Amino acid sequence: MVNILKAIIIGIVEGLTEFLPVSSTGHIDLVQSIIHMQQSADFKYMFNYVIQLGAIMAVVFLYFNKLNPLAPSKSHQEKQSTWVLWAKVIIAVIPSVVIGLPLNDWMDKHLQTPPVIATTLIVYGILFIIIERYNKHRTPAITSLADISYQLAIMIGLFQALSIVPGTSRSGVTILGAILLGTSRYVATEFSFFLAIPTMFGVSILKMGKFFAQGNTFTMSDSLVLATGFLVSMVVAWVTIKWLLKFVQGHDFTGFGWYRIALGIVIILVMVL
């Protein structure tokens, strides 16, 4: 029962932070330094990735019709536009596959440390503040997903590849990059959501495959813990996504920048004290 409660707490943290530009990894690591799950290190490592997939499923459900190129309610042109959107998403994911996939395990092993996470939180927090101030008097050139070109998609994908460094925030660096490249905050946010689907599906499958390849198995208790974290993450992410889409229509990301800086400082203080 205790592990279920811990899974609920971690699932809530994941659901809240996966799509906000604040680093879900930084938050989960901080929470898990306080709440210690009793499962093996291999299980906890895999658990952290699979509950991210739960958050991604919230995107799938929320945008199912928009992302479904076979939806009966769509006209031929709308179906074609959906296929084009998926093509752009897949192209944008290529840098993460080429750059991030070979380095993922090495990054997790060597750089998933409090000093690195605190540093990336603070650095990208400062960048958010600087870029939003720079962007304050600019009019975005891209105000619709349809306006994203294939070239722009792969450039946004290059920014996403930077998220292999722990504490960066996949959504944060993708949104930051898209805004720099001329998209509106709303378009940057939505495109970041869509990039998460193939990215996190692929990563979660790989992590589960690695877990079983190392000879690990699930007990009934492990399965319940994993399912709980997955479902809680999905439900909380659903609410968070809907809130974020409303938020970006009238606000910028400066507040998230200050929050990242504050969290980075907290992690440093926890290390020192």
N, C-alpha and C positions, 0 to 999 in steps of 0.2 A: 504493500500500500504506500509506503514511504517513497519508493522509487516511482510510482505512478504520479504522486504529487510533484516530485522533482521533474518528471517528464512534462507535466502540465505547465510548470513554471518556465521551463526552458522553451517549450512550444510557444508560450505566450511571447517570450522575448524574441524568438525567431520570427514569429508572425508580425510583430510590431516593427522589427528592424530590417527585414529582408529587402523591402522596397523603399524604405526611407534611406536617404544618403548618409547613413551614420555608421555603417559597418556592423552587420549582424555577427561577424566573427568576433569582433572586439567585445560586443555585449555578451555573447554566449560564453566566451572565455572568462570574462569577469564574473558572470553568474556561477559558472561551474567551479571557479576558485573558491566560492562560498558554499555552493550546494554540490556535494560530492556524490555522484551516482555510484552504486555498488558494482556495476557491470565492469567487464574487462576494458582495458585501454583500447583494444581493437574495436569493441562494440561501441564505445563512446565516440571514437573517431568516425565510424560509419554512421552512427546515430546523428551526429551533427550535420552530415550531408543529406541524409534522407529526410530529415524534418525540413530542410530547405526545399526539397521536392514537394513537400506538403504545401508550403507557401506558394510554390509555382502553380500548383493545381488550382489555387484560387484565381489566378490569371486565366487559366484554361476555361474555368466555369463562367467567369464574368464576361469573357470576350469570346465565348464559344461561337456565337452566331457571326460575329465580325471576322473571326479567324477561320471560319469554316467555308472553304471554297465550293462546297457541294450543297450548301444550304438551299432548299427548294424555294425559299422566299426571295432569293437573290436573282436579279436579271443576269443575262449572259455577260454584260459588261461588268457588273459587280463581281461576278465569279472570277472573271479575268483579272480584275483589280486585286482580288484577294490572293490569287496565285502569284501575282507580281509582288505583293507585300511579303509573302512567304519567301519568295526568291531573294528579296533584299535582306530579310532576316537571316536566311541561311548563309548568304555571302558575308554578312556582318559577323557571323559566328566563326568564320574560317580563321581569323587571326588568333582567337582563343584556342582553337584546336591545334594550330601549327605551333604557336608560341607557348600557350599555357599548359596544354596537355602533357608535353614531355617534362615540364618543370614543376608541375603541380605537387607531386609527392615530395620533391626536394625542397620546395618552398615551405610546405607544411612542416617538414622535419627540421629545417634549419632556421626559418624566419618566423614561424608562428610562436613568437616569444613576446612577453609584455613590452620590452623596449621597442621592438619593431612596430607592434600594433599601436602603441602610444604615439610613436613618431609619425606614422602614416595618418593617424587620426588628426593630429595637429596640423601636419603639412597640408592635407587636403581641406581641412577646415579653413585654413588661411586662404587657400586658393579659391574656395567658394566665396568668401567675403570679397576678395580682390576682383574676381570675375563678375560677380553680381554688381559691384560698383562700376566696373568698366562697361557692363552690359546695360546699365540703368537708362542710358539715353539712346540706345540702339534699337532699331526696329528689326525684329527677326525676319530673315528672308524666307524661312521655311515655316509655314503655319499649318501644314497638312501633311499627314503621313504619305499621301500620294506624291508630294513634292520632293520626297527624299529620293535622290538618284542612287544608282548602284555604286557610284564612286563615293558618295557621301556615306552610304551604308557601311562600306568597308573601312572608311576612316573612323566612323563611330566604333566599329568593331575593334580597331586598333586600340582605342581608348579602353574598351572593355577588357582587352588582354592585360592591361596594367593591374587589373584586380587580382591577379595571381599573388600579389604581395599582400600578406595578411593585414587586415585593418584598413585596406584601401576603400572597400565597399564597391561591389560590382555595379549596383544601381547608381551610386554616387559618382563614380568616375565616368560611367556611360552618359549620365545626364549632363555632367560638367563638360564632357567632350562635345556632345551634341549641341549644347548651348553656344560653346565657343565657335562651332562650325556654322552657326547661324539659324538653328531651329528655335522655335518657341519653347518655353518651359513645358507646356502641355504635350507637345509633340515629342520632345526629348524624354519625358516621363513615360509616355505610352510605348515608344519604341524600346525603351529600356525594359519595360515589362515583357514585351514580345521576345526580345533577345534572351531573356531569362529562361524561356521554355525549352528550347533545344540545348542551351548551355547546361542548365541544371539537371535536365533529364539525363544527358550524357554523363555528367560527373557522378550523379547518384548511382547510376547503373554500374559505372566503373568501380566505385567505392564498395558497393555491395558485392560485386564480383570478386574484388580483391579480398574482402572479408571472408567469403566462402573458400576462395582459392588457398587461403592460409590455413585451412582446416577448421575454421570456426563454424559453430552452429548456433541456432537460436533455441533457447528454452522457451517454454510457454510464457514465463515471466518476461523474458526479453522481448518476445513478440508483442506482448501487451504494452510494454513500455514504449516500444517503437511505434506501434499503432496510435497510442495516445499522443505522443509528441507530434506525429504526422498530422492527425486530425485537428488538434488544437492549433497548430501552426497554420493550417489551411483556413480555419474559421477566422482566426485573428487577422491573418493576412487579407482576407476578403474585406473586412471592415476597414483595415488600414489603407488598402488600395482606393476604396471609394472615398475615404477622407482625403487622401493625398491628391486625387484628381480635382476635388473641389478646392483644396488649398492652393494649388499652383495656378488656378485661374485668377487669384487676387493677391498672391504673395510671392516673394522671391525666396531663395534658399539661404539667405544670409543667416537666419536664425539657426539653421542646421550647421552652418560653419562654426558659429560660436559654441554650439552644443558639442561638436566634435572636439574642439580645442579643450573645452571643460572636461570632457570624458578622458581625453589623452592625459591631462594633468592629474585627474583622479587615479588613473592607472599607474602613473609615475609615483604618486604619493603612496599608493598601496605597495609598490615595490620597495620603496625606501623605508617606510615605517614598519 
